[in-house]
């Protein structure tokens, strides 16, 4: 599952889009969440800001959006 960080200033808008599309899991005290591949596509389609921080194997990713 992709792991993303939601920018604090956009948290509410991104959060509402995510929870409307299915379950998510918080994995840190920071706004870092595991989302489904479909939710990731949804964020990209809607051009909502997020940072992809790790893949399912824990590898870091430099892919930033928004």
N, C-alpha and C positions, 0 to 999 in steps of 0.2 A: 504494500500500500504506500502511496506517496505521502510524504510528510511535508507540511507547509508551515510557514510562519505568516501570520496576518499582521500587517502594519497597524499599530495602535490607532492611528487617526482614521482608519477605514474599517476597524474591527466590526462595528455594528452591521454595516451594509454587507460585508463579506460573510459574517456569521449567519445572518438571516438567510442569505442565499444557500449556504451550506446546509443548515438544518432543515430547510424546506425541501431539499433534494435527497435527504437520507441521513443516517447516523454518522457521526464523526467521533473521534476519540482524542482527548487531550493527552499529550505525552510529556508535558513539561509544565513548570510553574509559569513559564512564558507563554505567549499565545501561539503555541506550536501544536499542531493537530495532525492526526492521520486521517486521510480522506480517501475516497474511492477514486478510481481512474475516471469514472463518469463525473464526479464532482469536480475533478481537476479540469476536465474538458468544459464543464459549465462555467467555471471561473474564467477560463481563457475566452470562451465565446462572449461572455458578458464584459470582458476586459476589466475584471475586478483585480485589484492589486494583491499580490501574495509573493512569497519567496519560497521556492522549492528548496528545502534544506537537506533532505536525505531520501534515499530510496529504501526499499524493504530490507536491503542488506546493510543499511547504516552508512552507505557511502555518501559523501558530501556531493552536492550538486550546486553549480554556480548559476543555474537557470532562474532568473528573476523576471517577474512580470508586474506591470502596472506602473 
